[in-house]
Each structure stands twice: as structure tokens, then as C-alpha cells.
């Protein structure tokens, strides 16, 4: 490095995860072998977001800045040989969004330092990233106490003759979860037809929208459970669980370029039937006080209509009305659908075991009931410093990728291109009307 032997940025207490409204402080350390003249020594703190419609492209198509502050810690002079330290402090705006790193965009925060030297001399630069966690309190989400549920029907026909009807409905026990909690899923299939169904599949799906001129939708299957099919004329029920792994939180308040949504998709391979259950993933758990608990016997076979979450639209058309005895079990004996495979199980079919500390929480986050006394030495969970690689922090160290085996199935990080979601029912109708009008 020549005259400059050390040029580094350190944060107070080696802290690397901050919250909106906090101050970030530290020192710029410089060590020189000989005297070093300078015009100014400056420190800059910046937060910004950039997105692109190309994979892993650093040349952003769109950008937005959340703050950009520069502090001059030393004016024109000469640094004598030896060690020097300059303090800095910046205030993080209260509206700054959570850090995020995805294949088509990033929300980045960093502190940069520069030594501006006289003309014809070399300038020196250093930088260090930090991470911001803007907590999502699930208790502040509108309608969060209503479990997510949906129902659809499918008519069978052969040579234009109706041969039967299939009904698929599903619900989750809650609408909002934090990493480490369990999503309890219940599905019901009423196969009033002469054909056996294909396997039933439940998937936890992440949808990240990058709002370029032509929006990019990155759909990822986080966890997947497969159950057996249902015989002709049978009514069957399926109950399963999915552990919420370390994932970026739903929504990114303060960011207008990136949206994150989650939903459970329950589908049949044959016939083609799909229901979508929007859910939220946050940082502070839902407070299930008695006043917020749903009735133990909801109407219409235990399913209550729930409004769709913003940004998630079911791709299937609304269910057609059917007689009540068709949609409900009506006293029929129900079979239990066996589970064939679960991406969160090992090859022997047993759930993957892991330490509870893998789901430790950032300071201020609510702790789930079964983790009321977490290990204080466990790593702190930095929930959204990566769409593909969540990070952990432990005390005074830089965040490192977690080795949690439950995070994502192998195919998660192998997709080369974004996947466009299917058109919604409303979009399909609009497209059909446009085509009809154009032929008039």
C-alpha cells in the first residue's frame, strides 16, 4: 500500500446490525509509514436500493436513495508517520427499509472513507457495509388475525357430459408467522367423481417483485410437501406442518422498488386445481390473545373467507357455487391423506433436527412460546440480509451465512431466470375482453 499501511473502518462495539432511528458510530483508523499530505479526510454514510431486469447485474436500471451524509473529519494538513484515528457518527433515518440482497436488486448500506490527496498523488478509499433491520410487527398488519383460507371446485366432463365435481379447500392456522414457527396446514378434498385424483402438493412460495419498467417476478419454492391422491367418490382430509425457515420479512416498508410476498399454494396434479393462501412473515410474533383468537367452529365446514394480501392475487377463477351438501362433508366418513414426501425431512422420512438457536431473534423481537428462555450466547438472527442466503450475527463479528439445513431446497438457488406468475383471473378476463373488442 506504499505510504499507507492501514486504512480501515471499525464500528463501535463491532456492531453490524442496526435499526431505523439509531446512530451508527465508529472510527477511521489510518497507519502510515511516512508523512502523508492530504487535502481532506471524509467519511460518508449511504443507504440506497438498485434493481435490474438482468440477473446479478450491478448496472442498475432503477435506483433510489434513502440517505447520503458526508462528514469531514480532517481538513487540509499532513499526517505524520504512525497511527491515527478519526471518530464519526451518523443518524439512520427512521423510514429506512430493511437490508435485502436478491439476484435482481439490493438494498445496501455502507460507510465509506476517503483521503483526498494533493494533485498528482494517489487518493485512498475504504468502505464497510452494515445491515439494517426494520422490524415487521405482525400485530400491526391489518386483518392478520384472520386465518388464510380458500376453496375451489373443479367439474369433470367427458364428451361434454358432466361426470362429477371435485372440491379442494385449504386453510392455515394463522396468517402471520416468524422464522422458527410452524405453519399448520389443513386441506380437504371432496372427490365426487368417478376418477381418482393425482397427488396433492403444498408449497411455501416466496414472490419477490422488482419494479422495473417491465417488472421482474422471482418465484421461489421454499418448502414442499406432497400427499397421496384421493380415490373416486371419497372425502379426505390432509394435515401437515411447514417450519418457517430464516427468510426476509414480507414487505419492505420504505422501499418502492422491491416487494416481497409469501403464500401457501395447495394444488392437485390431476385434475388441475389450485388454491392460494397468502401469509405474512415478520419479526415480531402475533399476539394470540383470547380476543384475537378465531372461533373454534368457523362457518361453512370450518373455512372463513379471508381478504387477499396486497400483491398476491389467486391465479384461479372464483369457485362456482355448489349445493351445501356438495361443499361440506355432511357427516360422511373422511379418510386421512398420507404424506409421501416433505422437503424438510431427511431421506429416512424423519424431520431434520436442528438447534433452537438457529432461529434466535434480533434484539426486540418476540420469542415464540416454546423458546421463552433462549440461549443468550446463541447467534442473533438478522432476518433479511439476503433473499437467497440469510445471515446470522453473533456478538462482535461480521454476519456469516447460516448453515441451517431447513432454509431452502437445493433447487432454490439454481434458477437462472425469473419466473413470471400466471395471470390473475381479473387479468385473464381483461385480456379476453380486449381480444373480443379488437375483433369487432
Long-range contacts (C-beta under 8 A, 24 or more apart in sequence): 2-33, 2-122, 3-32, 3-33, 3-34, 3-36, 4-30, 4-31, 4-32, 4-33, 4-36, 4-115, 4-124, 5-31, 5-32, 5-33, 6-30, 6-31, 6-83, 7-31, 7-113, 7-115, 7-124, 7-126, 8-126, 8-128, 9-43, 9-111, 9-112, 9-113, 9-126, 9-127, 9-128, 10-128, 11-111, 11-128, 11-130, 13-396, 14-395, 14-396, 14-397, 15-130, 15-396, 16-129, 16-130, 16-131, 16-393, 16-398, 16-399, 17-130, 17-131, 17-132, 17-133, 17-362, 17-380, 17-382, 17-393, 17-399, 18-92, 18-130, 18-131, 18-132, 18-133, 19-92, 19-132, 19-133, 19-134, 19-135, 19-364, 20-92, 20-93, 20-94, 20-95, 20-96, 20-132, 20-134, 21-91, 21-92, 21-93, 21-94, 22-91, 22-92, 23-89, 23-90, 23-91, 23-92, 24-89, 24-90, 24-92, 24-111, 24-130, 25-87, 25-88, 25-89, 25-90, 26-87, 26-88, 26-111, 27-85, 27-86, 27-87, 27-88, 28-73, 28-85, 28-86, 28-88, 28-113, 28-126, 29-83, 29-84, 29-85, 30-79, 30-83, 30-84, 30-85, 30-86, 30-115, 31-82, 31-83, 31-84, 32-79, 32-80, 32-81, 32-82, 32-84, 33-81, 34-81, 35-78, 35-79, 35-80, 35-81, 36-78, 36-79, 36-115, 36-117, 37-77, 37-78, 37-79, 37-117, 37-118, 37-121, 38-74, 38-76, 38-77, 38-78, 38-79, 38-115, 38-116, 38-117, 38-118, 39-76, 39-116, 39-117, 39-118, 40-72, 40-74, 40-75, 40-76, 40-116, 41-72, 41-73, 41-74, 41-86, 41-113, 41-114, 41-115, 41-116, 42-70, 42-71, 42-72, 42-73, 42-113, 42-114, 42-116, 43-70, 43-71, 43-73, 43-86, 43-88, 43-111, 43-112, 43-113, 44-68, 44-69, 44-70, 44-71, 44-111, 44-112, 44-113, 44-114, 45-69, 45-70, 45-71, 45-88, 45-90, 45-109, 45-110, 45-111, 45-112, 46-109, 46-110, 46-112, 47-92, 47-93, 47-96, 47-107, 47-108, 47-109, 47-132, 48-107, 48-108, 49-97, 49-105, 49-106, 49-107, 49-108, 49-255, 49-257, 49-258, 50-105, 50-106, 50-108, 50-257, 51-104, 51-105, 51-210, 51-211, 51-212, 51-216, 51-257, 51-258, 52-104, 52-105, 52-210, 52-212, 53-104, 53-210, 53-212, 53-213, 53-214, 53-216, 54-104, 55-103, 55-104, 55-416, 55-417, 55-418, 56-103, 57-104, 60-105, 61-212, 61-213, 62-211, 62-212, 62-257, 64-255, 64-256, 64-257, 66-93, 66-95, 66-96, 66-97, 66-254, 67-92, 67-93, 67-96, 92-132, 95-253, 95-254, 96-132, 96-134, 96-254, 97-132, 97-134, 97-252, 97-253, 97-254, 97-255, 98-132, 98-133, 98-134, 98-248, 98-249, 98-252, 98-253, 98-383, 98-384, 99-131, 99-132, 99-133, 99-382, 99-384, 99-385, 100-248, 100-252, 100-255, 100-258, 100-260, 100-384, 100-385, 100-386, 100-387, 101-385, 101-386, 101-387, 101-388, 101-389, 102-208, 102-210, 102-218, 102-258, 102-386, 102-387, 102-388, 103-218, 103-387, 103-388, 103-418, 104-208, 104-210, 104-216, 104-218, 104-418, 105-210, 105-257, 105-258, 107-132, 107-252, 107-255, 107-258, 131-382, 131-385, 131-391, 131-393, 131-399, 133-283, 133-362, 133-382, 133-383, 133-384, 134-252, 134-253, 134-254, 135-282, 135-283, 135-284, 135-362, 135-364, 135-365, 136-249, 136-250, 136-251, 136-253, 136-280, 136-281, 136-282, 136-283, 136-284, 137-282, 137-283, 137-284, 138-176, 138-177, 138-178, 138-280, 138-282, 138-284, 138-285, 138-286, 139-284, 139-286, 139-287, 141-175, 141-176, 141-280, 141-282, 143-175, 143-306, 143-307, 144-175, 144-176, 144-280, 144-286, 145-175, 145-286, 145-292, 145-293, 145-294, 146-175, 146-294, 146-304, 146-306, 146-307, 147-171, 147-172, 147-173, 147-174, 147-175, 147-294, 147-304, 147-306, 148-172, 148-175, 148-263, 148-264, 148-277, 148-278, 148-279, 148-306, 149-277, 149-303, 149-304, 149-305, 149-306, 150-275, 150-276, 150-277, 150-306, 150-314, 151-275, 151-303, 151-319, 151-327, 152-273, 152-274, 152-275, 152-316, 152-319, 153-319, 153-320, 153-322, 153-326, 153-327, 154-268, 154-271, 154-272, 154-273, 155-320, 156-193, 156-194, 156-195, 156-271, 163-193, 163-194, 163-195, 164-191, 164-192, 164-193, 164-194, 164-195, 165-192, 165-193, 165-322, 165-326, 166-190, 166-191, 166-192, 166-193, 166-197, 166-268, 166-271, 166-273, 167-192, 167-322, 167-326, 167-327, 168-200, 168-266, 168-268, 168-273, 168-275, 169-275, 169-301, 169-303, 169-327, 170-202, 170-264, 170-266, 170-275, 170-277, 171-277, 171-302, 171-303, 172-264, 172-277, 172-279, 174-279, 174-286, 174-288, 175-278, 175-279, 175-280, 175-286, 175-306, 176-279, 176-280, 176-281, 176-282, 176-286, 177-244, 177-279, 177-280, 177-281, 177-282, 177-285, 177-286, 178-244, 178-281, 178-282, 178-283, 178-284, 178-285, 178-361, 178-365, 178-366, 178-368, 179-244, 179-245, 179-246, 179-247, 179-281, 179-359, 179-361, 179-381, 179-383, 180-243, 180-244, 180-356, 180-358, 180-359, 180-368, 180-371, 181-243, 181-244, 181-285, 181-368, 182-241, 182-242, 182-243, 182-244, 183-241, 183-242, 183-243, 183-244, 183-264, 183-279, 184-239, 184-241, 185-225, 185-238, 185-239, 185-240, 185-241, 185-242, 185-264, 185-266, 186-237, 186-238, 186-239, 186-302, 187-227, 187-237, 187-238, 187-239, 187-240, 187-266, 187-337, 188-235, 188-236, 188-237, 188-238, 188-301, 188-329, 188-334, 189-230, 189-235, 189-236, 189-237, 189-238, 189-268, 189-337, 190-235, 190-326, 190-327, 190-329, 191-230, 191-231, 191-232, 191-233, 191-234, 191-235, 191-236, 192-233, 192-326, 193-232, 193-233, 194-232, 194-233, 195-232, 195-271, 196-229, 196-230, 196-231, 196-232, 197-229, 197-230, 197-268, 197-269, 197-270, 197-271, 198-229, 198-268, 198-269, 198-270, 198-271, 199-226, 199-227, 199-228, 199-229, 199-268, 199-269, 199-340, 200-226, 200-227, 200-228, 200-229, 200-230, 200-238, 200-266, 200-267, 200-268, 200-337, 201-225, 201-226, 201-227, 201-265, 201-266, 201-267, 201-268, 201-269, 202-226, 202-227, 202-240, 202-242, 202-264, 202-265, 202-266, 203-264, 203-265, 203-267, 204-242, 204-244, 204-262, 204-264, 205-262, 205-263, 205-264, 205-265, 206-247, 206-248, 206-260, 206-261, 206-262, 206-387, 207-260, 207-261, 207-262, 207-263, 207-311, 207-312, 207-421, 208-258, 208-259, 208-260, 208-261, 208-387, 209-258, 209-259, 209-260, 209-261, 209-311, 210-257, 210-258, 211-256, 211-257, 211-258, 211-259, 216-418, 217-418, 217-419, 217-420, 217-421, 218-387, 218-415, 218-418, 218-419, 219-418, 219-419, 219-421, 220-408, 220-412, 220-415, 221-409, 221-411, 221-412, 222-247, 222-262, 222-408, 222-409, 222-412, 223-342, 223-343, 223-344, 223-406, 223-409, 224-341, 224-342, 224-343, 224-409, 225-339, 225-341, 225-342, 225-343, 226-339, 226-340, 226-341, 226-342, 227-337, 227-338, 227-339, 227-340, 228-337, 228-338, 228-339, 228-340, 229-268, 229-270, 230-335, 230-337, 231-335, 234-335, 235-329, 235-332, 235-333, 235-334, 235-335, 236-334, 236-335, 236-336, 236-337, 237-334, 237-335, 237-336, 237-337, 238-336, 238-337, 238-339, 239-336, 240-339, 240-342, 242-344, 243-344, 243-406, 244-281, 245-390, 245-404, 245-406, 245-407, 245-408, 246-358, 246-359, 246-381, 246-383, 246-390, 246-392, 246-402, 246-404, 246-407, 247-281, 247-383, 247-384, 247-390, 247-407, 248-281, 248-383, 248-384, 248-386, 248-387, 248-390, 249-281, 249-282, 249-283, 249-383, 249-384, 250-279, 250-280, 250-281, 250-282, 250-309, 251-280, 259-311, 260-387, 261-309, 261-310, 261-311, 261-312, 263-309, 263-312, 273-316, 274-314, 274-315, 274-316, 275-314, 275-316, 276-308, 276-312, 276-313, 276-314, 276-315, 276-316, 278-308, 278-309, 278-312, 279-309, 280-309, 283-361, 283-362, 283-365, 283-383, 284-364, 284-365, 284-366, 285-365, 285-366, 285-367, 285-368, 287-366, 300-327, 300-328, 301-327, 301-328, 301-329, 313-424, 313-425, 313-426, 314-424, 314-425, 315-421, 315-422, 315-423, 315-424, 315-425, 316-425, 317-425, 317-428, 318-425, 343-409, 344-406, 352-405, 352-406, 354-404, 354-405, 354-406, 358-402, 358-404, 358-406, 388-412, 388-413
